[in-house]
């Protein structure tokens, strides 16, 4: 039976009574928190549920056909959504925020599932259960110290799942052709591919050549990388800032965000796990081997891309967060940073501030490029004339026959899976990354790890 929440039901007397009770309980719990009394998870459950209901109602009200043409109303809806999003990632304690995000995800998922087409509901459930298995395996593979802080791991996994929401939200605005009027200026979201094509056409001419198509495709994937990696970066910094006591902490928790993001992406995108279930299990002629091979390929390769990209971002973020003690250690070893010294002497900016900006920008740039280039490489065979699938197809029939046995996707796969494992292992084994600096305080005073409870 389909389920939906209408505006009338939402404003009924019963609903209003429930909402008032929820608000009262949340206020009491929040007052106890301000008095530094133990935080109750009831507040987290209520708050997460209330935000999910609110965002569902905003979506149902403002995405009605008539209201979509009102650019001012749509801009107001976007502002409300952003404010609700920031409240969800507020300054809550680890366990409280984990429960809050879990409650939010539960109600959003339930709403989407109950309003989904009954024909795709079962495949979606099978896809979610299937995608959860490799996600758990990936988490166990990269966990070590944080197995003692299960709430932190759960929080980062849920934060990674929610990091997909800004991408989906932007895509919904594009699909509905929404324009946003913010008084003095108007914004009309366009698809990433359209943005890339417009840019390439304005700079090199829209001649329809293979080169122009390749450049447009590369740029569109870079834009996707910017959106996704920035979203994961935001989720990481707003969920785990108080959990970091070492560079290794930042690296591990960044990987948890990446795994959560990949898990959500696998079940939300209709061409991934849900399509595998429909094509190979529920089509009347099940092919278990083909299903498992597609699931395995998607679970290993694309998840590893997220892990390598966001893990690299996490490493550089760790250097930025612990810039003070890290620079002190490096200076004590006699290492100099001539670029930092040059900028500091020229612009009179503190070395630690320069270093933090440099590390964050380096991490974001590396993550975006690692993410975007992989997506581009796996798409190249579909763009090039003849759709080459092997190295011999690409280089021509005059090349060695042996190259006919090497798929084009093998090279990026080896680079990201094998090279990615090597790179992350190298970062995990660096001694300075394991050093417990303590938790960063607001006044940049570091508490020794043995004193941190």
N, C-alpha and C positions, 0 to 999 in steps of 0.2 A: 504494500500500500504506500503510495507516494506521500511524502510529508513536506509541508512548507509552512513558513511563518508569515502570515499576512499582517499588514499594518493594523487591521481591525483587531486581530487576536492579540497583537502585541500591546494594544492600548485598552484591552478589556479590563474590567474591575479586578478580576482574579490576577491577571498579569501585573497590574499596578501594585496590588497588595504584596505579591511575591517580590517585586522589585524594591518596594519600600523596606521589606524585611531584609533583603539582601544588602541594601544600602546601610541599614542600621547595624547589622552584624559586621559589615566591612569597616564602618566607622569606629565601632568599639575595638575591633582588632587593631586598627591603625593607631588608635589612641594608646593602646597598650605598648605598641612598638615605640612610639615617641617617648614613652616613659622608661624605655630600655628594659621592658619586661619581655619574657620569652615570646617569640613570635609563633602564632598559631597558623597552621596550614589552612584553616578554614578561610581566612582572609584571602589567601592565594587562590584557593578554588573558586571562591565567589567572584573575586576580581577578574580572574581569567575568563570565567563563564560570562560575566557581564560584558567584558570587552568583545568577546566573540559574538554575543547577541547583538551588541551595538553595531559592529562592523557588518554583520549579516544584514541588518536592517538598512544601514546606509547603502549597501550594494543593491538591495531590492528596491529601495525607494528611488535612488538617483540613477539607476540604470533602466528605468522605464522609458519606453520609446519617446514619449513627449518631452520628458525632462532632459534627455540627452542633448537636445538642441539648445538648452539654456547654458551658455558658457559660464555665467556667473555662478549658477547653482552647482555645476560640476566642479568648479574651482573650490567652492565651499566644501563640497563632499571630500575632495582630495585633502584639504586642510584638516578636516575632522579625522580622516583616516590616518594622516601622519601624526596627529596629536595622540590618537589612540595607540598607535604603534610605539611612540616614545614612552607612553605610560606603561606599556607592556614590558619594556626593557628598562624600567626604572631602577632606582638604587636599592633593590631588594636583596636579602640574603640568599645564599646559594640554594638552599633547600626550598625556600619560599618561592624563588623565581622559577625553579625547576617545576614545581607543582603548578604555578601560574601558567607557564608556557604549555605544560601538558594539558591543563584544563582547556586552554584556548584552542589547542590543536584538536582535542577530542570533539568539541562542539562544532568547530568548522568542518572537520572530517565527517562527522555524523550528518550535518546539514547537506554537504555535497553528496554523500552516499545515498541518503534518502530521496534526494531530488534528482538523482542520476537516472539514466535510462535503465529500466529493469534488465534489458538484454546485456548491458555492460557492467552491471553491478557485481555479478559473480566473478567475471574475469578480473575486475578491479580488486576484489578481495583476495583472489588467488595471487594476483600480481604483487599485492602488498605483503602477503605472507611469504612469498618467494623472495622478494627483495630484502626482507628483514634478515634472512639467514646469512647471506654474504656480508651484510652490514655488521652483524654481531661478530662474525669471524674477523673482519677488518679491525673492529674495535679491540678485540682480544689480542690481535697480532701486534698492535702498536701500544697497548697499555702496559705499564709497569708500575710506576710509583702511584699513579692515580687510581689503581684498583682499590686503594684504601679510602678514596674519596668518591664514592659511587655517585653521590648527588652532583658533584662537579662534572663527572663524565656524562651523566644523563642530561644535565643542563646544557652542556656544549653540543651534544647530539641534537637536542630539541632546537637549540639556537640555529644550528646548521640547517635543519629542516625549514625553520621559519625564514632563513635567509633567502629562500626561493620566492617568498611572497612579493618583494618589490619587483622582481622580474615578471611574475605572473600579473601583478597589478598593472604594470606598464603595458603588457601585452593586451590586457582587457581594454585599456583605454584606446589602444591602436585599433583593435578589432571592432570596437563600437564607433570609431570615428569621432571621438570626443574632442572638443576644443575647450580649453581652460582660459577664462578671462579673469586676470588679476588686475582689474581697474586700468592701470596704465599700459599693460601689455597683455598679449594673448599667446598662449602656447598650444600648439596642436601636435601631439605625439605622433611620430611616424615610425614605421618598422625600421629595424636596424639595417636591413638590406637596402631599403629605399634611401636612407641617409647616406649609406656608402655609395650607392649608385649616383646620387646627386652630387656628392663631393668629387667622385672620379670624373663625372661628366663636366663639372665646372673647371677642373684642373687640366685634364688631358683630352677632353672631347669624348662624346659618347659615340664611338665608332663601332661598337659591338664586337671588337676584336677579342681574341682569347686573352690577350694581355689585360685589357680593360676589365673583362669578367673576372680574371684571377685577382686583380687588384681590388675590385669591388668586393669579392668574396672574402679576401684577407682582411680588409678594413671592417667589414660587417662582423667578422668573428672577433676582431680586436675589440670592437665596441661591446659585444656580448661579454667578452672577458673582463672589460672594465666594469660593467654593471654587476656581474656575478661576483668577482673578487672583491669589489668595493663593498658589496652587500655582506659577504662573509667576514670581511675585515670589521665592518660596523658591528655585526653580531658578536664577534669575538671580543672586541674591546668593550662592549657594553654589557657583556655577560660574565666575563672572567677576570676583569681587571684586578679585583681583590684576591683572586686565587693564585696569582703568579708569585712565586718566590725564587724562580731561577729561569734562565733562558730555556732550559729543557722543558719546564712547565708550559711556557708559551707555545713551544713547538708541538708538544703532545696534545694540548687542548685545541690548537689550530687544526690538527689532523682530525680530531673528533668532530669539529665543525664541518670539515670537508666531507667526512663520511656521512654525517647527517644530511648535508646538502645533496650528496649523490643519491642517497636513499630516497629522499623526497622527489628528486628529479626523475628517478626510475619509475616511480608509481604515478606521478602526475602527468608526465608527458605521454600522450596516447600512442606514440610510435615505439615505445620501449617495452616494458614488461607486460603491460596490458595487451599490446599488439602481439607479443610472443604467445600469451595465453590463448588469444582468439585465433591466431594462425595455426598453432601446433597442438592445442589441447581440446578446445571446445568447438572445433570446426566439423565434427562428425568423423574425422579421420585422424585421430591423435598420433603425433610423431614425437615421442618423448625425447629421443636422441637429439632431434633438431631443436626442441625447446631448451634442453639443458645446455646445448652448445651455444645458443644465442644468449642465454642467461649468464653462462660462464664468461663469455667474451665481454659482455656489457659490464658484469660485476668486477672483472679483473682490470680491464684496460681503462675504461672511462673513470672508474672510481679511483684508480691509481693516478690518473691525470689530475683529478681534484686534490688528491692527497699531496702529490708532489708540488703543485702550484701553491696551495694554501699552506702547506707545511713550510715551504720556502718563505712565504710571507710571514708566517709565525716566527721563524728564526730571526729575521731582520726586525720584526716587531719586538722580540725579546731583547735584542741589542739596544733598541731605542728606549724601552722601558727601564732597563738597568744600565743606561748609558753612564751614569755617575760612577758606580763601583767598577764597571767594565773598563772605562777609560783610566781610572786610577791604577788598576791592575796592569794594563798595557803600558802605561807610562813607567810604572815601577820596573817593568821588564826591559825598559829602554826603547820601546817602540814609539815612533813618532808618526803623526798624521799630518803630512805636509799640506794637504788640501784644506784641512780644518784650520791649520795655523795660518795659511794664506788668507782664507776668508775672514778669520777672526781678526787678523791684523789690518785687513782692508776696511771691513765694515763695523768693527768693534762689537761683534756679536759673540756671546758666550760659546765656548767650544762645545759644551754639552748640548746646547740648543741646536747648533749646526749639525752635530752628529745625529741627534734624534730625527731631524727632518730628513737628513740624507739616508738613514737606515729605513725609515718608513717609505720614502719614495722609491728606494732600491727594491724593497720587498714587494711593493705594489706593482712596480714595473716588471719585475721578474715573473710574478704570479700571472699577470695579464698576458705577457708574451708566451709563457709556457702553456697557458690555457688556450689562447687564441690560435697559436701556431698549430697545435695538435688538431683542433677542429678544422683548420684550413687543410692540413695534410691529408686527413681522411676524406675530404671532399674533393680534392684535386682530380682523382680518377673520373669523377662524374662530370667535371668541367672540361677536361681536355678532349680534343677530337679523338674519336675512336674508343673512348673510355678505357684506357689501358689498365690492366689489372696486375701485370707483372713488370719487372724491370726490363725484360726483353720487349714487351709491348711498348714501353716508354722510349727505349733507346733505338728501336728499329730491328728488323729481321737480320741485319748484318752483325748484330751483337752476338756474343756466345750463347749457345743453346741453354747452357746451365742457368742463365739468368731467367729463363722461362719458369723455373721452379721457385723463384723468389717473389712473393707477392709484394706489391707496393706498400701495403699496410704493415708489412713485417718490420721495416726499418723504424717508423715511429713507435711501433709497439715495443720493440726491444729498447729503444731509447728511453721511453717513459717507464716501462715496467722494470727492466734490469737496471738501467741507469738511475731511475728514480729510487729504487731500493738502495743502491750504492750511495747515492747522495744523502738520503735521509739517515742511513746507518752512519755515515761519516759525521753528520751533524749530531746525532745522538751520542757518539763516542768522544766528542770533543770535551776535554776536561773542564774548560771554562764554562761550558753550557750546563754542566752538572752542579756547578758551585751554587750553594743555597745563599742567595743574597738577603732573603727575607722579603716581607711584603712592602711594596712601595706605599709610603704615606703621602698625604696630600701636601705636606711641606717638604717633600723629597728627602725625608729622613728614613734610613733603612734600619729595620730591626733585625738583629741577628737571628738566624733560623732557629737556633736552639731555644730562643726566648719566645718564639711564636707558638701559640697553642694550637 
